[in-house]
Structures are given as C-alpha cells and as structure tokens.
Amino acid sequence: MAIVKVDEVTKVYEGKMTKRALNRLSFEVDQGEFLAVMGPSGSGKTTLLNLISTIDVPTSGEITINEKNPVKMSESEVSIFRRRELGFVFQDFNLLRMLTVEENMVLPLTLDTYSIEEMNERVAALANELNLTDFLHKRPNELSGGQEQRTAIGRALIHQPPIILADEPTGNLDTTAAKDVLMLLERINKEQNTTIIMVTHDPIAASYCDRVLFIKDGEYFNEIYKDDRRQTFFQRILNVLSLLGGNVNDLRFS
Ligand SMILES: Nc1ncnc2c1ncn2[C@@H]1O[C@H](COP(=O)(O)OP(=O)(O)OP(=O)(O)O)[C@@H](O)[C@H]1O
C-alpha cells in the first residue's frame, strides 16, 4: 500500500529568475519501504523533500501522505500532522547545543501531552536501541558525529512516526559512523516497518535501500530495485549514475 503519493508535482520558485525545480514528477512510496532519492546537484531532491515534509507547497500537483493532503489543512493541523506522522534527520544533525542527548531526544514529546513516565520510558528504550545510554547526560559538543546523528535519529523516532525523511544523513560522517547510521536506519525500517525516504549523493548509502529513484532536472529519470546482494545493487546504482551524467564531483564516493 502506498503511504506517500507524489502526483504530477511541479514546483516553480518565483523571483528575479523563475526556476522550475520539479516538473510533473510522479511516484509512490510503499508503506515500509526504504527509498533513496538520487540525482545531480540542483536536480530537485531537497525541493522534493521539503514538499513531502510539508515545509513547502507544490505549485501544482498533489502530495498525499497517509491518505491526507497537508495543503488542505490549517496551519495548526499541519504542525500536528508533521509532528505525529513525520520524523526528520538532517545532514548537520540540527541538535540544540545547550540541551543534553536526553533533552534533545525528548523535546518533540514535550509539545504533546505525554506523562513524565511515558517520556522517560521512551527515551530509555530508544537510547538502548541507539547505543546512547551512556551518553544521555552529555551535550552535543561532547559527542562524535555518529553519536550526534544517532541522537538526531532518536529525536526523529521518539514519536514513533510512520515516515522518516532523511536529507543526506551520512553527509557529515566518516565511513565507519556512516555505516553504523545506515545499518541503524535499515534495522528501524525492517523491524518497525518505518517508511524511510532518504536523499543522498552517496551510492554506498543508497545501496542500503530497497529502491533508488533517480531524478534529473526535476523530472523522473529512472528507478532500480535491490536484488539479494548489496554489492551488485551498488554496481547497478553506479551504472545509472554514469548514465545520469552531471558533474562527477557531485557524487561522494566513500
Ligand atoms: N528557494 C529557492 N528559490 C529559487 N530557486 C531555488 C530555491 N531552492 C532551490 N532552488 C533551485 O531549484 C533547483 C533545485 O534545487 P534543490 O536544492 O532542490 O536541488 P538538489 O537536487 O537538492 O541539489 P543539491 O544536491 O545540490 O543539494 C536548483 O536549481 C536551485 O538553485
């Protein structure tokens, strides 16, 4: 069953220079799918994620998330919808520097009516799963990049949202920490059936996904599905990327 439907979506940025960032893009994401979105720099990946995340609205076309269309909601409905249905993971972690790991993770819950016991229980369970139990009282500047990103993933998961949106989640991590984060996302996806949409330049990161959707100049270019082996999927991703062209420096091989 499709949990996200992108139907003929166009996004035009008006300004001194009008820019058509997405042009009649259509695709669906199944519930429980781990999807990577790839494309050259400027192809519209972040624009697409901003539209799905309800941060921005399409110029035309429709995006349906869990059978709801956020464009038709009031501002307060959208903020509740965003909080309950979506979790966000960013390249630069976006943690609050003055807060501890525990406080960063629990923050989204404080906007809703959860009891202290429930909040403590959720943080403890997630910290255990994310291997952060010993770091709960530390602040971001005392953490490694991988620990910061795991904290950010904890913050994204604390609401148990059905969909996680990740924008280059491994972009600021070294190879080992990136692998840990990808294996973690893969595990969350498989064990909790959380749908994940991840924008990435990195073919290795994309090879952890079930499917890679390639876009070029704001339009659908191609998509490929994982077979049994990650290594052959990785090779097939590289093949499409070479067809896709663009500047090879746009792709980070790690
Ligand atoms: N707010 C904006 N106003 C005007 N143009 C914009 C705006 N945001 C993005 N664009 C343009 O829209 C196009 C798509 O940008 P977008 O950031 O979605 O691409 P991207 O694929 O995420 O790129 P990158 O991989 O470099 O992050 C680009 O040409 C960009 O310059």
The ligand as an SDF file (V2000), in Angstrom:
LIG
                    3D

 31 33  0  0  0  0  0  0  0  0999 V2000
   14.2300   28.9850   -2.6030 N   0  0  0  0  0  0  0  0  0  0  0  0
   14.6500   28.8820   -3.8680 C   0  0  0  0  0  0  0  0  0  0  0  0
   14.4880   29.8990   -4.7370 N   0  0  0  0  0  0  0  0  0  0  0  0
   14.8940   29.8070   -6.0140 C   0  0  0  0  0  0  0  0  0  0  0  0
   15.4760   28.7040   -6.5470 N   0  0  0  0  0  0  0  0  0  0  0  0
   15.6560   27.6670   -5.7430 C   0  0  0  0  0  0  0  0  0  0  0  0
   15.2630   27.6910   -4.3530 C   0  0  0  0  0  0  0  0  0  0  0  0
   15.5870   26.4900   -3.8000 N   0  0  0  0  0  0  0  0  0  0  0  0
   16.1500   25.7520   -4.7830 C   0  0  0  0  0  0  0  0  0  0  0  0
   16.1950   26.4550   -5.9410 N   0  0  0  0  0  0  0  0  0  0  0  0
   16.7010   25.9760   -7.2350 C   0  0  0  0  0  0  0  0  0  0  0  0
   15.9330   24.8310   -7.5920 O   0  0  0  0  0  0  0  0  0  0  0  0
   16.7650   23.8250   -8.1710 C   0  0  0  0  0  0  0  0  0  0  0  0
   16.6600   22.5520   -7.3450 C   0  0  0  0  0  0  0  0  0  0  0  0
   17.2730   22.7850   -6.0760 O   0  0  0  0  0  0  0  0  0  0  0  0
   17.3880   21.6590   -4.9540 P   0  0  0  0  0  0  0  0  0  0  0  0
   18.0520   22.2770   -3.7640 O   0  0  0  0  0  0  0  0  0  0  0  0
   16.0730   21.0310   -4.7610 O   0  0  0  0  0  0  0  0  0  0  0  0
   18.3750   20.6280   -5.6690 O   0  0  0  0  0  0  0  0  0  0  0  0
   19.1640   19.3920   -5.0600 P   0  0  0  0  0  0  0  0  0  0  0  0
   18.9890   18.2800   -6.0250 O   0  0  0  0  0  0  0  0  0  0  0  0
   18.7460   19.1600   -3.6510 O   0  0  0  0  0  0  0  0  0  0  0  0
   20.6580   19.9300   -5.0850 O   0  0  0  0  0  0  0  0  0  0  0  0
   21.9150   19.5420   -4.1580 P   0  0  0  0  0  0  0  0  0  0  0  0
   22.2090   18.1160   -4.4440 O   0  0  0  0  0  0  0  0  0  0  0  0
   22.9970   20.4600   -4.6570 O   0  0  0  0  0  0  0  0  0  0  0  0
   21.5230   19.7980   -2.7300 O   0  0  0  0  0  0  0  0  0  0  0  0
   18.1700   24.4130   -8.2120 C   0  0  0  0  0  0  0  0  0  0  0  0
   18.3830   24.9540   -9.4950 O   0  0  0  0  0  0  0  0  0  0  0  0
   18.1430   25.5040   -7.1680 C   0  0  0  0  0  0  0  0  0  0  0  0
   19.0360   26.5360   -7.4890 O   0  0  0  0  0  0  0  0  0  0  0  0
  1  2  1  0
  2  3  1  0
  2  7  2  0
  3  4  2  0
  4  5  1  0
  5  6  2  0
  6  7  1  0
  6 10  1  0
  7  8  1  0
  8  9  2  0
  9 10  1  0
 10 11  1  0
 11 12  1  0
 11 30  1  0
 12 13  1  0
 13 14  1  0
 13 28  1  0
 14 15  1  0
 15 16  1  0
 16 17  2  0
 16 18  1  0
 16 19  1  0
 19 20  1  0
 20 21  2  0
 20 22  1  0
 20 23  1  0
 23 24  1  0
 24 25  2  0
 24 26  1  0
 24 27  1  0
 28 29  1  0
 28 30  1  0
 30 31  1  0
M  END
$$$$
